[in-house]
Amino acid sequence: MSELRFDIIKQHWVIIATERGRRPRDFQNVPKVIDTVACPFCYGYESKTPPEIFAIREYGAANTPGWKVRVIPNKYPALRVEGDVKSRGYGLYNVREGIGAHEVIIETPDHKKSMADFSQEEITDVLKAYRARFLDLRNDFRLRYMVLFKNHGVQAGASLSHSHSQLIAVPLTPPVASMELEVSREFYQKNERCIFCDLIEFELNAGVRVVSETSDYIVTAPYASCFPFELRLYPKQHLHDFAVMNDMQLSNLALAMKDMLQRIKVVLGDPPYNFILHNSPPVHNRPGKPDYWGSIKWDYHWHIELVPRLTQIAGFEWGTGFYINSTSPEDAAAFLRDADLSL
Amino acid sequence: MSELRFDIIKQHWVIIATERGRRPRDFQNVPKVIDTVACPFCYGYESKTPPEIFAIREYGAANTPGWKVRVIPNKYPALRVEGDVKSRGYGLYNVREGIGAHEVIIETPDHKKSMADFSQEEITDVLKAYRARFLDLRNDFRLRYMVLFKNHGVQAGASLSHSHSQLIAVPLTPPVASMELEVSREFYQKNERCIFCDLIEFELNAGVRVVSETSDYIVTAPYASCFPFELRLYPKQHLHDFAVMNDMQLSNLALAMKDMLQRIKVVLGDPPYNFILHNSPPVHNRPGKPDYWGSIKWDYHWHIELVPRLTQIAGFEWGTGFYINSTSPEDAAAFLRDADLSL
């Protein structure tokens, strides 16, 4: 059983997840992507993973080949569904049982293919799997927030090279989400406008940080990018909830994502990266006051954050919460705009 | 000139420092530690660095061999002393000139020696250089906070292998420092006790997370460690300001640091690491109200945080502000306590 522990000085939560029980010698070699012939994410090895929760299939029964996208519980979960959400004290500290969910979305049966090279339809299927899992996990009222993310490459934290993403549902609103939700709510209450919609309009007019634009989506390098070539993808229309998007909207999103991932791959030479889907929390997440997220339909705007992992987070960043970025977002956007995608 | 830019959604500051002007091809190869024969931190190459600001010398004139510890401005500074602190608007955004200071402390003339293998006296000299630079930079009232940190190894962000640490002085209190200062101030106002002193007493009684203890210092694995084998070193006596420590106190600290660094080196096989000195801000840092840090002498407690870089910060951590740690601090402390330092 993992534990959620709170740091009273730095005011953050940590999941102490000792399922893998890592000992000093496990860290003595630089971590490598495990790339065995018997990859548990390939056709024919379905029995090596926990039973599937969801799949989009061409043919075949559950837990056999024939799937196009397959969702399974993580074999070494950071959090588990069994347990109690209530917190208890330990001296000055605060601790909870690590309840939640930790799922893996296997994005393709093709061991070698990376998302930048998926077809629009293949990316659409992955997005449909995300949507299905969001909607299902919302039925568990203990889960306050769902985090969907992808680690591509070993420097980005991937431990298997076969293309996959992960979904973690947590019993607390995480600090990064809280901050975004609070800032956008406050802005809405003052101005009766969505702060993200204002930002999108400002960026479209400024132009210098825009990487690409389709009829429905915009990709920009954020004005205060923490990392070189950091990107954000927004729907241009005001939409607070990824999970209520229809198939056509997901298909258009797939095209915008493919374009973004290809530009990164071409300009930076297939770098390691993380992307994170920032979405509104389920409506039952109402800490404090009954209408806490009541206006979320108007004040929040879902988006995707992409961070190529080109530099190390060093002592300064960890010690201060400030970031030093050696490539301006204006330069990064220009390089990505000019990418030759015909290669 | 670098810029400090504020992210209005995520509420953090970024230093856009384009002195090195990094282009996409600069990122295409995995960064390596530059380890040339002509290391600019070695004896005889003093003219390859900006002129020294401070040195502890055995012999010789400034900017010639003979030094034991040498402090120079960073050749590619994130921040510069010239400029104006006032902020201006840009659409919805907030921006300032990147004023501040960025210095490098060359800890030894020996190109190959790492701090874990320094003598107590050699570490004491490094600590004396830290103290001297803290005291000097406090004369510039524009500088609100000084961050002293060390990046050891390429995965920890070091770009030169010759042992060194860095000092960055910033015109704003960084978020990590703000949080610690606010939490400890609030605790003091409520309880008339230092929260760190309470934590130290609790940890000494609990015992399970204590790594080592001398008459003056304690090293513990924090209860809510974000990373495997994360450590904090505290003076047992209540001391808010590193910069007013006397020579004897620094010499005792050097011994505690050597012990901590050796344990990490022996147990984890010389891993990359960062350490960060968390200190009280200069007394002129009084944003808002005149006595903002008035009680800091009683409410804050300086300490050193050490993070071995054994795992990657991945999408989940970046996207949420939560951390997943696969080694409990109790296990980490036990391994480090049992380290055989006679090897």
Chai-1 contact restraints between the chains, C-beta under 6 A:
chainA,res_idxA,chainB,res_idxB,connection_type,confidence,min_distance_angstrom,max_distance_angstrom,comment,restraint_id
A,R5,B,Y223,contact,1.0,0.0,6.0,A-B,restraint_1
A,R5,B,A224,contact,1.0,0.0,6.0,A-B,restraint_2
A,F6,B,A224,contact,1.0,0.0,6.0,A-B,restraint_3
A,D7,B,A224,contact,1.0,0.0,6.0,A-B,restraint_4
A,I9,B,E180,contact,1.0,0.0,6.0,A-B,restraint_5
A,I9,B,V183,contact,1.0,0.0,6.0,A-B,restraint_6
A,Q11,B,M179,contact,1.0,0.0,6.0,A-B,restraint_7
A,W13,B,F322,contact,1.0,0.0,6.0,A-B,restraint_8
A,V14,B,A224,contact,1.0,0.0,6.0,A-B,restraint_9
A,V14,B,C226,contact,1.0,0.0,6.0,A-B,restraint_10
A,V14,B,Y323,contact,1.0,0.0,6.0,A-B,restraint_11
A,V14,B,N325,contact,1.0,0.0,6.0,A-B,restraint_12
A,I15,B,I324,contact,1.0,0.0,6.0,A-B,restraint_13
A,I16,B,N325,contact,1.0,0.0,6.0,A-B,restraint_14
A,I16,B,S328,contact,1.0,0.0,6.0,A-B,restraint_15
A,A17,B,I324,contact,1.0,0.0,6.0,A-B,restraint_16
A,A17,B,S326,contact,1.0,0.0,6.0,A-B,restraint_17
A,T18,B,S328,contact,1.0,0.0,6.0,A-B,restraint_18
A,R20,B,S326,contact,1.0,0.0,6.0,A-B,restraint_19
A,R22,B,S326,contact,1.0,0.0,6.0,A-B,restraint_20
A,R22,B,T327,contact,1.0,0.0,6.0,A-B,restraint_21
A,P24,B,V267,contact,1.0,0.0,6.0,A-B,restraint_22
A,P24,B,L268,contact,1.0,0.0,6.0,A-B,restraint_23
A,P24,B,F335,contact,1.0,0.0,6.0,A-B,restraint_24
A,F27,B,L268,contact,1.0,0.0,6.0,A-B,restraint_25
A,F27,B,L310,contact,1.0,0.0,6.0,A-B,restraint_26
A,Q28,B,G269,contact,1.0,0.0,6.0,A-B,restraint_27
A,A78,B,I324,contact,1.0,0.0,6.0,A-B,restraint_28
A,G91,B,F202,contact,1.0,0.0,6.0,A-B,restraint_29
A,Y93,B,Y223,contact,1.0,0.0,6.0,A-B,restraint_30
A,V147,B,G319,contact,1.0,0.0,6.0,A-B,restraint_31
A,V147,B,T320,contact,1.0,0.0,6.0,A-B,restraint_32
A,F149,B,G315,contact,1.0,0.0,6.0,A-B,restraint_33
A,F149,B,F316,contact,1.0,0.0,6.0,A-B,restraint_34
A,F149,B,G319,contact,1.0,0.0,6.0,A-B,restraint_35
A,N151,B,A314,contact,1.0,0.0,6.0,A-B,restraint_36
A,N151,B,G315,contact,1.0,0.0,6.0,A-B,restraint_37
A,G157,B,Q312,contact,1.0,0.0,6.0,A-B,restraint_38
A,G157,B,A314,contact,1.0,0.0,6.0,A-B,restraint_39
A,I168,B,F316,contact,1.0,0.0,6.0,A-B,restraint_40
A,P174,B,T320,contact,1.0,0.0,6.0,A-B,restraint_41
A,P174,B,G321,contact,1.0,0.0,6.0,A-B,restraint_42
A,P174,B,F322,contact,1.0,0.0,6.0,A-B,restraint_43
A,P175,B,G321,contact,1.0,0.0,6.0,A-B,restraint_44
A,V176,B,T320,contact,1.0,0.0,6.0,A-B,restraint_45
A,V176,B,G321,contact,1.0,0.0,6.0,A-B,restraint_46
A,M179,B,Q11,contact,1.0,0.0,6.0,A-B,restraint_47
A,E180,B,I9,contact,1.0,0.0,6.0,A-B,restraint_48
A,V183,B,I9,contact,1.0,0.0,6.0,A-B,restraint_49
A,F202,B,G91,contact,1.0,0.0,6.0,A-B,restraint_50
A,Y223,B,R5,contact,1.0,0.0,6.0,A-B,restraint_51
A,Y223,B,Y93,contact,1.0,0.0,6.0,A-B,restraint_52
A,A224,B,R5,contact,1.0,0.0,6.0,A-B,restraint_53
A,A224,B,F6,contact,1.0,0.0,6.0,A-B,restraint_54
A,A224,B,D7,contact,1.0,0.0,6.0,A-B,restraint_55
A,A224,B,V14,contact,1.0,0.0,6.0,A-B,restraint_56
A,C226,B,V14,contact,1.0,0.0,6.0,A-B,restraint_57
A,V267,B,P24,contact,1.0,0.0,6.0,A-B,restraint_58
A,L268,B,P24,contact,1.0,0.0,6.0,A-B,restraint_59
A,L268,B,F27,contact,1.0,0.0,6.0,A-B,restraint_60
A,G269,B,Q28,contact,1.0,0.0,6.0,A-B,restraint_61
A,N274,B,G315,contact,1.0,0.0,6.0,A-B,restraint_62
A,N274,B,W318,contact,1.0,0.0,6.0,A-B,restraint_63
A,I276,B,G315,contact,1.0,0.0,6.0,A-B,restraint_64
A,I276,B,G319,contact,1.0,0.0,6.0,A-B,restraint_65
A,L310,B,F27,contact,1.0,0.0,6.0,A-B,restraint_66
A,Q312,B,G157,contact,1.0,0.0,6.0,A-B,restraint_67
A,I313,B,I313,contact,1.0,0.0,6.0,A-B,restraint_68
A,A314,B,N151,contact,1.0,0.0,6.0,A-B,restraint_69
A,A314,B,G157,contact,1.0,0.0,6.0,A-B,restraint_70
A,G315,B,F149,contact,1.0,0.0,6.0,A-B,restraint_71
A,G315,B,N151,contact,1.0,0.0,6.0,A-B,restraint_72
A,G315,B,N274,contact,1.0,0.0,6.0,A-B,restraint_73
A,G315,B,I276,contact,1.0,0.0,6.0,A-B,restraint_74
A,F316,B,F149,contact,1.0,0.0,6.0,A-B,restraint_75
A,F316,B,I168,contact,1.0,0.0,6.0,A-B,restraint_76
A,W318,B,N274,contact,1.0,0.0,6.0,A-B,restraint_77
A,G319,B,V147,contact,1.0,0.0,6.0,A-B,restraint_78
A,G319,B,F149,contact,1.0,0.0,6.0,A-B,restraint_79
A,G319,B,I276,contact,1.0,0.0,6.0,A-B,restraint_80
A,T320,B,V147,contact,1.0,0.0,6.0,A-B,restraint_81
A,T320,B,P174,contact,1.0,0.0,6.0,A-B,restraint_82
A,T320,B,V176,contact,1.0,0.0,6.0,A-B,restraint_83
A,G321,B,P174,contact,1.0,0.0,6.0,A-B,restraint_84
A,G321,B,P175,contact,1.0,0.0,6.0,A-B,restraint_85
A,G321,B,V176,contact,1.0,0.0,6.0,A-B,restraint_86
A,F322,B,W13,contact,1.0,0.0,6.0,A-B,restraint_87
A,F322,B,P174,contact,1.0,0.0,6.0,A-B,restraint_88
A,Y323,B,V14,contact,1.0,0.0,6.0,A-B,restraint_89
A,I324,B,I15,contact,1.0,0.0,6.0,A-B,restraint_90
A,I324,B,A17,contact,1.0,0.0,6.0,A-B,restraint_91
A,I324,B,A78,contact,1.0,0.0,6.0,A-B,restraint_92
A,N325,B,V14,contact,1.0,0.0,6.0,A-B,restraint_93
A,N325,B,I16,contact,1.0,0.0,6.0,A-B,restraint_94
A,S326,B,A17,contact,1.0,0.0,6.0,A-B,restraint_95
A,S326,B,R20,contact,1.0,0.0,6.0,A-B,restraint_96
A,S326,B,R22,contact,1.0,0.0,6.0,A-B,restraint_97
A,T327,B,R22,contact,1.0,0.0,6.0,A-B,restraint_98
A,S328,B,I16,contact,1.0,0.0,6.0,A-B,restraint_99
A,S328,B,T18,contact,1.0,0.0,6.0,A-B,restraint_100
A,F335,B,P24,contact,1.0,0.0,6.0,A-B,restraint_101
